[in-house]
């Protein structure tokens, strides 16, 4: 395995800048226009039932083609796939600005997911190839921080553009143009690493950890994304918050993510990856319970946004590090492609799951948030139990 050699090549500031800026698109790339959703719904009032798919269709596309894009990156090269994916992301993302047909917009939104899938699986795979050991853990923490900063920038820009016109938020995807330039200037295809030979027992053990990580990120995204997808409607309709302020408030979610991500390396020295995932679910349970248990006010909602951001900052790098460590260089693209599938399938599923949950909650947003808090608490217990079993197995 030539990770150390790759690490030496990938230690430059330009390479780091290219990888981290592209990482900014991972978490909210498909949902960057969320602050503008009320305006889109008003413009297409006679087809309002279709407008929610503007947010969720990109994530469905990633769920469908994530493995394929990962396999493509393993076969044709991760940097080449990243360049093509960024081009698709920019063209299909901004293309909706010029359309006034909801069906054509949804087609472009679905195609946007192809670009997003390529970005998710290649960027993290390249980090796994360029860095190893503690430097890899550090980079994965910085990547999650960049994702949080991306939430802040994309949501604030999206909210500001939403106040201009219903279609202006789609221009936010132009932000990827300078990222593409960085990739073209600084990233080079890693040399083909030799496949690491492992016996069947090690491979089964690795795959158990990988599938546990997939389960955690899938459920985690469902619970996490109830905040950026449902909080805007709650705060705008029930608490009278403007679209611009909503974009700024949602950015706090990203700030919380970025802050905790920067400390991920220190946390990982004290706790195992699954323990950190368990803690992240505890934070989610606490944050989502606040509007129900404390008060329906803007300050309480802001605490929910910030603390749920903390949870993302712990969960994402912990899950990714588990997958990178459990995979081999030759199949890392595929494993990260499947990760992209579960990551985005969870984000897509919230639009389906939240409808019956909202109805069961009596159409009360705080009650709905509390129901998701219970799910997060259950997952915290499950992941803690798994971490204990893993520790017991290691000691044995």
Secondary structure as GFF3:
##gff-version 3
##sequence-region A 1 396
A	DSSP	alpha_helix	3	9	.	.	.	ID=ss1
A	DSSP	alpha_helix	13	23	.	.	.	ID=ss2
A	DSSP	three_ten_helix	34	36	.	.	.	ID=ss3
A	DSSP	alpha_helix	37	43	.	.	.	ID=ss4
A	DSSP	three_ten_helix	45	47	.	.	.	ID=ss5
A	DSSP	alpha_helix	48	51	.	.	.	ID=ss6
A	DSSP	alpha_helix	53	76	.	.	.	ID=ss7
A	DSSP	alpha_helix	78	95	.	.	.	ID=ss8
A	DSSP	three_ten_helix	96	98	.	.	.	ID=ss9
A	DSSP	alpha_helix	102	130	.	.	.	ID=ss10
A	DSSP	alpha_helix	133	162	.	.	.	ID=ss11
A	DSSP	three_ten_helix	168	175	.	.	.	ID=ss12
A	DSSP	alpha_helix	176	186	.	.	.	ID=ss13
A	DSSP	alpha_helix	200	237	.	.	.	ID=ss14
A	DSSP	alpha_helix	243	262	.	.	.	ID=ss15
A	DSSP	alpha_helix	264	270	.	.	.	ID=ss16
A	DSSP	alpha_helix	273	293	.	.	.	ID=ss17
A	DSSP	alpha_helix	298	326	.	.	.	ID=ss18
A	DSSP	alpha_helix	332	360	.	.	.	ID=ss19
A	DSSP	alpha_helix	365	395	.	.	.	ID=ss20
###
